Structures are given as C-alpha cells and as structure tokens.
Amino acid sequence: MTSLQKSSSIKIPAFDKENYNVWKRKILLFIKATNPLYLGILQNGPFVPQKEIEASTVDGVLIPAHWIAKSPSEFLEPEKEKVALDDYLQLILLDALTLDKAMCGNVIGCSSAKDMWNKIELLCEGSEEVKDNQRQILISQYEAFMAKSGEDLTTMFERFSKLLTELQIHGKYYDRKELNVKFLLTLPEHIEHRITTIREGRNLNNVSLETLYGVLKSYELEFFQKRAIQSGSRGKMANMSGALVAHVPRITQPNEGVQIIQPAQVPSLKIEEVVDDDEKVVL
C-alpha cells in the first residue's frame, strides 16, 4: 500500500484555528501513522537525491570531492519515490486546510511541506519571541497555582492538568517528583492534612500524578462521607431536642407583661367521712 493510499484510508483532521493545539497534535499523529518518514520531511525538508563529484584540478587548483543535487532525469526509481513523499505530505496539509480558505491561501504558494508547516506554526503560534513570552506566563501561572476556596479535588486536578499540557506544548517540562510535590502543596484545605501521610508512605519519584490524584480522591470521598454522617447525626439530635422543647410550657417573667402559665388547677374535692349514721364530717 502506498503512502497516498494509507492517508486516504483515515480521515484527515480538518484545521481548527480555535483549537489549534489540539489540531496540531491530531495532524502530527495522523502524519506519523500514515508514514513515519513524513515527520522527518516536516522538520528537515524534502529528500534531495545527490551524486558525488570526484576531486579534480582546475587551472592548477585542487577541487576536493563533493556532492551536488541530481537533476530529475538522473533520479533512480527509489529516489523518485522518496522525492514524491513531499508531494504526498503537501496534499495532506492542503486537504486539512480546505475549510479555512484564508489559511489555505497563505500556504498555497509554498514549495515544500516544511515551508507550509513553518508558515502554519508562525501564523498560529507567533514568532519565537512570542512563544517564549507565552511560556514565561505559563511558568508564572504554574508557580502561583493553588486550590481555590471551596474547590473540590477533581476540579483542581483538571485545572492543574490543563496547565501542564499548555506548558508541554510550549516546551516546558517538569520531572515527576517536582510535579507531585507541587500538587501536594496546592491541595484544598479539607484534605491538605494528608500531605505528610502520603509523603512518608510513597516514593514520589515513582508514583504518577494520576495515581496520586486517585489516592487523594479516596481520602476526599472518605472526608465527605464522614461529614455527611456527622451532619445527619446533628440533625437527628436537633429534631429530638425540638420535640422535647415542644412539650415544655413556656414560662415568662412577670415584668414581660404576659400572664404566667401555670399548670391547670385541680379542683378540690370534698371528701365526706362517715362518723356515724346521723353525723357527717366534711373535710
């Protein structure tokens, strides 16, 4: 199967300027999967067949042996195939840009896939100076990164991961231990007490950031479960207290101008004691 046939069997990722970094990652994966040689062409330019010119002497001056580019008529069949790789790669890039007429117009005059790719990067990422400024801004954001007030672990981890991705796109990488320590030092307040436990029980050089997040997430779930149980217990106690208070009469002070509520008076009973048949004593 030729490179062109391979590329046509998979849908080429359409250019997306709004999500350029995602598109760039997708198109590079597509290019690599289509033909691993394409990545070298993007970086170094098209293959140019060459031939060696033997050393010679011209007007008494020694010209050492050297290489020069062959003319197309001198290409061997294997060389023709390698030269054609750049044409295939240009087709892939132009196909990806089809829906964006402005970008397509910017690169249509380029003579090689490398020139096309460099122009796309320049227009979407800016110059090296711009990219360096962006990298410094991201580094500052990384150094100042902290959990927000009331933020749960998952939301914080997603923000942290997104920032790391942006840093990697701009060529800034951190080793595993440094990332793990940074993540532990930025935890939300409700689980930051677990830092010592994790640092003592795990080798931060070996554990991945995702694994560390998973461990901390289990701690967070445990924390929320305990809090829910405690809240439920307090609610039950409050209900019981309210029920007891409802059965106790309210006693007010006389100076409040409200009549004191007293327990209901029990009427006195007249008890007759029989002394004899003719005389009764009323007690």
C-alpha positions in Angstrom: 0.0 0.0 0.0 1.4 3.4 -1.0 1.6 6.4 1.4 -1.2 8.1 -0.5 -3.4 5.1 -0.1 -2.7 4.9 3.6 -3.5 8.6 4.1 -6.8 8.2 2.2 -7.9 5.3 4.4 -8.0 7.6 7.5 -9.9 10.9 7.7 -7.5 13.8 7.7 -8.1 16.1 10.7 -9.6 19.4 9.5 -7.8 22.5 10.5 -9.3 24.2 13.6 -7.8 27.6 14.4 -9.8 28.0 17.6 -8.4 24.7 18.9 -5.1 24.9 17.2 -3.1 22.9 19.8 -5.5 20.0 19.7 -5.5 20.0 15.9 -1.7 20.2 15.7 -1.4 17.1 17.9 -4.0 15.2 15.8 -2.5 16.1 12.5 1.0 15.1 13.6 -0.3 11.8 14.8 -2.1 11.3 11.5 1.1 12.2 9.6 3.2 9.8 11.6 0.7 7.0 11.3 0.5 7.5 7.5 4.3 7.3 7.0 6.9 7.7 9.8 9.2 9.4 7.2 6.8 12.3 6.9 7.9 13.8 10.3 11.5 14.0 9.1 10.3 15.8 6.0 8.4 18.3 8.1 11.5 19.1 10.1 14.3 18.8 7.5 12.6 19.4 4.2 12.2 17.1 1.1 14.6 14.4 0.1 17.1 15.6 -2.5 18.9 12.9 -4.5 22.6 13.7 -4.8 25.6 12.5 -6.7 29.3 12.7 -5.8 31.7 14.7 -7.9 35.2 13.4 -7.8 38.2 15.6 -6.9 39.6 17.5 -9.8 42.1 20.2 -10.7 41.1 23.3 -12.5 43.8 25.8 -13.5 46.2 24.2 -11.1 43.7 24.5 -8.2 42.6 21.2 -6.5 38.9 20.9 -6.1 38.1 18.2 -3.5 35.4 15.7 -4.0 31.9 16.9 -3.1 28.2 16.2 -3.6 25.7 18.0 -5.7 21.9 17.6 -6.3 20.9 15.4 -9.2 18.7 16.6 -12.0 15.3 14.9 -12.1 16.3 13.0 -15.2 19.1 11.3 -13.1 16.8 10.1 -10.4 16.7 6.3 -9.7 13.3 4.7 -9.0 13.8 4.5 -5.2 14.9 8.2 -5.3 11.8 9.2 -7.2 9.6 7.5 -4.5 11.4 9.4 -1.7 11.1 12.7 -3.6 7.3 12.1 -4.1 6.8 11.8 -0.3 7.0 15.6 0.0 4.2 15.9 -2.6 2.0 13.5 -0.7 2.7 15.4 2.5 1.7 18.7 0.9 -1.5 17.1 -0.3 -2.3 16.1 3.3 -1.7 19.6 4.7 -3.7 21.3 1.9 -6.6 18.9 2.4 -6.6 19.6 6.2 -6.8 23.4 5.4 -9.5 23.1 2.8 -12.3 24.6 5.0 -10.1 27.5 6.1 -9.7 29.5 2.8 -7.6 32.2 4.4 -5.0 29.8 5.8 -5.0 27.7 2.7 -4.3 30.9 0.7 -1.4 31.7 3.0 0.5 28.4 2.3 -0.6 27.5 -1.3 2.5 29.2 -2.7 5.0 27.3 -0.5 7.3 25.0 -2.4 7.6 22.2 0.2 5.7 20.7 3.1 8.3 22.0 5.5 7.7 25.6 4.3 3.9 25.1 4.6 4.2 23.7 8.2 6.6 26.5 9.3 4.1 29.1 8.0 1.1 27.5 9.7 3.1 27.5 13.0 4.2 31.1 12.6 0.6 32.3 11.9 -0.9 30.3 14.7 1.8 30.3 17.4 3.7 33.5 16.6 7.4 34.1 16.5 9.9 32.6 18.8 9.8 35.7 20.9 6.0 35.5 21.3 6.2 31.8 22.2 8.9 32.5 24.8 6.7 35.2 26.4 3.8 32.8 26.5 6.0 30.1 28.1 7.1 32.6 30.8 3.5 33.5 31.5 2.6 29.8 31.9 5.5 29.2 34.2 4.4 32.1 36.4 0.9 30.5 36.5 2.4 27.2 37.5 4.4 28.7 40.3 1.4 30.6 41.7 -1.0 27.7 41.2 -3.2 26.9 44.3 -6.6 25.4 45.0 -9.4 27.9 45.0 -11.5 28.5 48.0 -14.2 25.8 48.3 -12.8 23.9 45.2 -13.0 20.1 45.2 -10.1 17.9 44.3 -11.3 16.9 40.8 -11.8 20.5 39.6 -8.4 21.5 40.9 -6.7 18.4 39.3 -8.4 19.3 35.9 -7.1 22.8 36.1 -3.6 21.6 37.0 -3.5 19.0 34.2 -4.6 21.6 31.6 -1.9 24.0 32.7 0.7 21.2 32.5 -0.5 20.4 28.9 -0.1 24.0 27.9 3.4 24.1 29.4 4.4 20.9 27.5 3.1 22.4 24.2 5.4 25.4 24.8 8.4 23.2 25.5 8.4 23.3 29.3 8.6 20.0 31.2 8.9 19.1 34.9 10.2 15.9 36.4 7.7 13.5 38.2 8.8 14.3 41.7 8.6 18.0 41.3 5.1 17.8 39.8 3.9 15.5 42.7 5.3 17.8 45.4 3.8 20.8 43.7 0.4 19.1 43.5 0.5 18.1 47.2 1.4 21.7 48.2 -1.7 23.1 46.4 -4.3 20.8 47.8 -7.7 22.0 49.0 -7.9 22.7 52.8 -10.2 19.8 53.6 -7.5 17.2 52.6 -4.2 19.0 53.0 -3.7 17.2 56.3 -3.0 14.1 54.2 0.2 15.5 52.8 2.5 14.1 55.5 0.9 10.7 55.3 1.5 10.5 51.5 5.0 11.8 51.5 6.0 9.3 54.2 4.3 6.4 52.7 5.0 6.8 48.9 8.1 7.3 46.8 7.2 10.5 44.9 9.9 9.7 42.3 7.9 6.7 41.0 4.2 7.4 41.5 2.5 9.1 38.6 0.4 12.3 39.1 -2.7 10.4 38.1 -2.1 7.7 40.7 -1.5 10.4 43.4 -4.8 12.0 42.4 -6.6 8.7 42.7 -5.3 8.2 46.3 -6.2 11.7 47.3 -9.7 11.3 45.8 -10.3 8.3 48.0 -9.4 10.4 51.0 -11.7 13.2 49.9 -14.6 10.8 49.5 -13.9 9.5 53.0 -13.9 13.0 54.3 -17.3 13.9 52.7 -18.9 10.6 53.9 -17.8 11.3 57.5 -19.1 14.9 57.2 -22.4 13.7 55.9 -22.8 11.2 58.7 -21.9 13.8 61.3 -24.4 16.3 59.7 -27.1 13.6 59.8 -26.4 12.8 63.5 -26.6 16.5 64.4 -29.8 16.8 62.5 -31.4 14.0 64.4 -30.3 15.4 67.7 -31.7 18.8 66.8 -35.1 17.1 65.9 -35.1 15.3 69.2 -34.4 18.4 71.1 -37.1 20.3 69.3 -39.6 17.6 70.1 -38.8 17.8 73.8 -39.0 21.6 73.9 -42.4 21.4 72.2 -43.8 19.7 75.3 -42.4 22.1 77.9 -44.7 25.1 78.8 -43.0 28.4 78.2 -42.5 30.4 81.5 -42.3 34.2 81.1 -41.2 36.7 83.6 -43.9 38.8 85.2 -42.3 42.0 84.0 -42.8 41.0 80.4 -46.5 41.8 80.8 -47.5 38.3 79.9 -49.5 36.2 82.2 -47.6 33.3 83.8 -48.8 30.0 82.5 -49.4 27.6 85.4 -50.3 24.0 85.3 -54.0 23.5 85.3 -55.5 23.8 88.7 -57.0 20.6 90.1 -60.4 21.3 91.7 -60.6 20.5 95.4 -62.7 17.5 96.2 -65.0 17.3 99.2 -64.4 14.1 100.9 -67.1 13.0 103.3 -66.1 10.9 106.2 -68.9 8.9 107.8 -68.7 9.3 111.6 -72.0 7.6 112.3 -75.2 7.2 110.6 -76.5 10.6 111.7 -73.4 12.8 111.5 -71.1 13.5 108.6 -67.9 15.4 108.8 -66.9 17.3 105.7 -63.1 17.5 105.3 
